[in-house]
Amino acid sequence: MSDKHLPKHAAGEPGPEAQSASPVEDRTAAVVSVDTAGGAMEPSAVPATAQSGQLPGGPDTVLRRIFTGSGMVSVLAVLLALIFGGLLIASTDKQVATTSTYLFARPTDFLSAVWNAATRSYVALFQGSVFNPRGNSVAAQFAPFMETLTIATPLITAGLGVALAFRAGLFNIGAQGQIIVAGILAAWVGFALHLPLGLHLLLVLLAGIIGGALWGGLVGVLKARTGAHEVILTIMFNYIALYFLRYLLNTQAFQRPGETNPISPILDPSAVYPQIFGTQYRLHLGFLLAIAATVLVWWLLNRSTVGFEFRAVGANPKAAQTAGINVSRSTILVMAIAGGLAGMSGVAQVAGTEKVLTDGVAATYGFDAITVALLGRSTPWGTFAAALLFGAFRAGAVQMQIQTGTPIDIVLVVQSLIVLFIAAPPLVRAVFGLNPRRRKQARTAKPRKAATTGGAA
């Protein structure tokens, strides 16, 4: 019998069963690729249907993911850093030193002194960053929280730029330079051009975003075309941007008339961000734009085709290229978007808080953004929360030093410890007795049993 008399599936063509199964296989492969596109975990043994539906033992809620996933490790890393920071604070306290001389005679005095030293400093940190009950008015009581949001604003957008590059498998260490270049262009548009209200601010914002995007996109072009490593490129670009800024601030075009210090003219009132709650707080429109940027990045990564390509390239560039994704285009595009996000931080500095351009326009926001992105696990809302935490540290450090005499450098130590523990999840799990292998076995047991029962049926 010739092939033409056979059924199509017998002649080598897929039959009804194979045709009906192929969409399921495609959906399964798509789900697995989405689950592993961020590169944070390896493909799981759990069937894709179980991963995309409900976790065994309960619904797949946000709270459950926090307390069973890597988010909990981040929370515990912060807690562990605060504990070690408290011990460091206690080691420099005079009362602790005094009670340590008769430690074995009355150990409770020593433990009480340690507790009081740590809690007193952290209470002052809280009062300086969240809520000060000793304020003479409601506005004064919430002033620390508003200051935290103000300081966190450039951290949010710069952290988003670093996190987005991380998700695409790129190490954007150049947020510092991108902030500087954005600040240069935004400031020049702000003090050199004199335009109507609204239009002027819009051009300042666009100039900053375009400046950061060009500075980041240039790194992407060099990475895609020549294969140069983005870490080396971004570090070098940071120095180029910094020294270029210092040069410009000593030129007639950027130096304030009558000044010998490297400082630019003040931006026009039409070129600065309006303050959200009036002149009593420094919080400005940039914070609302940072929230909008967080939503945009979340949508880009989780709801757009371009974001899927970014995550696929981050998971496996060779596999992504085999699947038809233009890896070079994705590299250039993600670095340009990351630079634009960091550029928003530069605009927030010159048009929001400082209203002038100096050689310290970027401060350490570009480098702190790396820590923020790591703490936020390179997710948009995790980065947003991490930026708020670091903003609170910065805002409360001054008050902590004033009230208790604790050096501000303690906050830097705590931030460094957070980075250390974030980089060592097994250490955090060991300290708090977490066993991810046992939890993984509990998750996989029930789906496998159900699959076996279905196969028998």
N, C-alpha and C positions, 0 to 999 in steps of 0.2 A: 504494500500500500504506500502510495507516495505521500509526501508531506502535505500536499494540498487537500487530500481527503481526510487528514487527521484534524482533530480539534486544534484550535489555535494554540492552546496551552501545551498540547502534546507536541506540536511542531516547533517548540522553542520559544513561543511568545507567551507572555504572562497571561494566565487564566484569570477567572473572576476572583478566586481566592487571593492570588498575588496582587491583583489590581486593587482590591479592597484593603489589603494590608499595607500597601505602600504609603498611603497618606498617614497611617498611624505611625509607621516607621519614621516618616519625615517629621511628624510632630514630636515624636520622642527625641529624635536627634536635635531638633530645634530647642526643646526644653533643656536638654543636657548642655547644649552649647550656651544657652542663656545663663544657666546656673553656674557655669564655670568660666564665663567670659571675663569676669573681673580678675581671674587668676588667683583668687584668694583661697580656693580649695580645689582639690583634685576631683575628677568625676566620681560620684558616689556609687556604691553598690546598690543603693535603693532604686527601684524602678522609677522612671521619669514620671509616671502617673502618680506615684506616691509623693514625689517631690513637689509636683505642681499642685497637688490637692492639699490634704490635711496631714499634719504630722501625727504619728501614732500617739495615742493617749490624750489628744485634745486638739482644738483648732489651732491653725497656724496664725496666731495673733502677733501683734507687734511686741507685746509684753513677753510672750513666750520666746520670740526670737532674741530679745535682749538678754534674757536669763539663760539661754541655752547656746548662744552663738558667740562670735568674737566680740560683740558689743559688751558682753559682761566682762570679758578680759580687760577691755579698755577702762571700764568703771573700776575694776579691782586694781588696775595699775595706778590709777589716780589715787585711790584709797591707800595703797601701799606707799606711794610717794609721799602722801601727807603724813603717814605714820613715821616714816624715816625723817621727814622734815621736822616733825615735832620732836623727835629724839635729838636732832641736831640743835634745835632751839633750846631744848632743856640743857644740853651740854655746855652752853655758854651762859646759863642763868646763874646769878650769884647765890640765890637761895638753894639751888640744887647743889652747888659746890659746897656750901656750908653743911647741908644735911648729909652729904656723902662722907663727911669726916667721922660720923657716928652711924654709918649705914647698918652695921650688924647689931648695934644696940637698939636702934629704933628704925627699922626699915620702912615703916609706914610714913614717917616724916619725909624720907627721900622720895618714895613713890608719889606722895601727895605734892611735893615740890615739882616733880617732873610733870605731873598732870596739870598743875596750875600754870606752869610756864608755857606748856604747849597750847592749852586751851585759851589762855589769855591772849596769846598772839593770834590764834586763829579767829577768836571772837573779834579782835580788832580788825583783822583782815576782812571778815564778813561785814562789819560795820562800815568799812571804807569802800566796799564794793557792791553791796546789795541793799542794806537798810541800816540807817543810823537812828536808833530810837531816841537819842539825845538831841536831835535836831529841834530847833525852836518853832518849826512849822512843818506842815506836811510836805511842802516842796523841798525843804532842807533834809527831811528824813529820806526822801527818795532820790536825792541828788547823787548819792553814790551809785545807785543802779543806773541812772542816766549816764554817768561818767563811764561805767563799765560798757554800756552799749556803744558809746562814742569811740572808746578805745578799740572795741571789738570790730567795728565797721571795716577798717582796712584789712584786718586779719581774716575776716569772712571771705572777701572777694579774692584776696591773694591766696588764701588756703584752697579756695575752689579751683583756682588756676593750677595749683600744684596737684590737687587731688585728681582733676580731670586728666592731667598728663600721666599720673600714676596708673589710672585705669586703662590707659592706652599703652602701657608698658614703657613709658618714657619718664626719666627723672628730671623734672624741671627744677633745677637749682637756681634758675635765673630770675625768680620773681623780684629779687632786689633790683636788678638792672631794669626790668620791665616797669617797675614802679617809678624809678628815676626818670626814664625816658618819657613816660606818660606825664609825670609831674612837670617836666620841662616844657612839653608842648601845651599842656593845659594852662600852665602859668603864663606862658607867652600870650596865648589867646586871651587870657583873662586880664592882663594889664596893658597889652599893646593895642588891642582892638577895643573900640568903644561902640557897643551895639545896644539895641533895646533889650529890656528885661525879658527873659524867657529865651529869646534867640541866642543871646550871649551865653547863657548858662548851658544851653544845648550844645553849642559849638565847643565850649570848654570840655564838656563830657565826651563828645565825639572825638575831639583832638586827643584826649587822654587814652581812650579806648583804642583808637587807631595807632597811637604811638606804641602802646604796649603790645598790640597785635603784630605790628611790623617788627618789633624787636624780638618777640618770640617766634614769629613766622620765619624770620631770617635763620634762626637756629634750626627750625624744621627743614628749611630748604637745604642747608648745609648737611644736615643729618641724612636727608633722603637722597641727595645727589652725590655726595662724596663718601658717605658712611662714617663721617666723623662722630665721635661719641658726644651725646648731648650734655653730659655732665661737664666735660672739659669746656665745651662751647659756652654753656650758660655761665660757668664760673668766670671765664675770660670776659664774656659780655658784661658781667656785673662790674668788673674793674673798668672796662671801657666807658660804660655809662657814668660811673662815679667820677672819673677824672675828666670826662667831657663836661659834666655838670660843673665841676669846680673851675674849669676853664671859662665856661660861659658866664659864670657869676662874677668874673673879673673883666668882662667885656662891657662896652658901653650899652649894648643892646639889652643886657640883663641886670646890670648892677644899678641899684637905686641911686639916683642923682644926689650928690652931696655925701655919700657914704663911702667909706673905705672897706667896710666889712663885706664879705660875699653874701649879699642878700638882695633879692629882687624888689621892684616896686610892689606896693600892695595891690591886690586884684580889685577891679572895679566892683562896686556893690552889686551890679547886675550879673556878675560872673561867679558869685559865691552861692553855696547851697543855703537855702533858707533853713532856719532852725525850727524844728518841729513843734516844740513847746515854748517858744519864745526865747527871750534873752536870758532867762534864769538858768537854762541848761545849754550845754554845748552840743547836744544831740541834734543832728541835721538830717537833711533829706538823703544823704548818702546811706544811712541805715536802711531806709525803705528800699532803696535801689539794691542794697546787698541782699535783702530778703527776696526781691524779684530775681536777682541773679541766682540765688539758691534754687528757687522754683524752676528757673530756666535750665539750669544744669541737670536737675533731677529729671525733667522732661526729656532733655537731650539724651541722657544716658539710658533711660528706661522706656521711653515711648517713641523714639525716632530711629529711623534706619541708619542715620549717620552715627548715632550713639552706639548702636549695635555693632557697626563696623569698628568703632574705636575699641570696644571691649573685645571683639574678636581678634583684632590686631594685638591687643595687650595680652590675650591668652596665648596665642600662637601665631606669630606673623607669617610663617611659612604656610600653615594650614589656611590662614585667611587669604593669602595670595592664591593658593590653589583653588579656593572657593570663588575666586573672581573679584576679590576686594583689592582695590588699588592701595597698597600699603604706603607708597610714597605720598600719595595725595592725602591719606589719613594722617600721616606723620606731620605734614606741613599744616594741615587744617587744625589738628588738635593743639599744636604749639601756638598757632595764631590765636585760637580761642582762649587758650590758657594765658597768653600774654595780654589779651584784651581784658580778661577778668582781673589780672594783676594791675592792669592800667587803671581800672576803676578805683583801686586802692590809692594810686597816685593822685587821682582827681579828688578823692575824699580828703587827702592830706592838704593839698594846696587850695582847694575850693571849699573845704569843710571846716577843718580845725585850725590850720596855720594861716591861710589866706595870703601867704607869701611863699616864695621858693628859696630854700636854703640848701646847703650841701647835706643836711640831715633830714631831707624830706622823706626818705624811706625808712629812717631810723633802723630798727632791726626787723621790720615787719616781713620783709622778704624771706629772712631765715626762719623767723618764728612760724611763718606759713607752712614750712616743711613739717615742723612738729605738730601743728594744728591738723594738717592733712593726715599724718600718721595716726594721731590720736582719734581722729574721726573715721579711721579705716577707709579713707578715700571715698567716702560716700558724701553726697551733698549735705544732708541734714546732720550727719555725724560731724562733718567739718564745721557746720554752723554752730553746733553745741560746743565743740572744742574751742572755737574762737571766742565764744562767750566766757568759757572757763578761763582762758588765758587773759581775756580782757579784765575779768574780775581779779585775777592775780596782780595785774599791773595797776589797776585802780586802787586796790586795797593795800598794796605794799607800802605806800607812803604813810597811810594812816596807821598801819601796824608798827612802823618805825617810830612814829610820833608818840603813840600811846605806850608802847612797851619797850622801845629801844632796840627792837629786833632789826638787824640789818636788812636792807632791801634785797641783798644778794641771796638771802634765804629763799626768796621766791624763785630766783634763777636756779638754785639748787633743786627745788621741787620740780621745776619744769624739766631739768635735765634728768632727774630720776624717772619722771613720767616717760620720757623718750627711752630710757634704758629698759624699763619694764615693758613698754609697748614692743620693743624689739626682741623681748625674750618671753613670749607667751608661756612656754613650758615652766619657766621659773614662777610666774604668777599662779599658774594652775597648781604647781607643787606647794606653794605657800598656803593657798586656801583649800587644798585638798580636792581639787576638781580632777575628774578622770574622764576626759573626752572619749577615750576608747570604749569605756563601759557604756556611756550614753549613746554612742554610735551603734553599739551592738543592740541596745534596747530599741533603738529606732528601726533597725533593719530586720529585727526578728519577726515582728508582726506582718509587714508587707510580704516577706518571703514565705511565711506560712500561708498567707492568703493566696499567693500566687500558686503554691503547690496544690492547695485545695481546689483552685479553679482549674488547674491543669488536669487533676484527677477526674473532676466532674466532666 
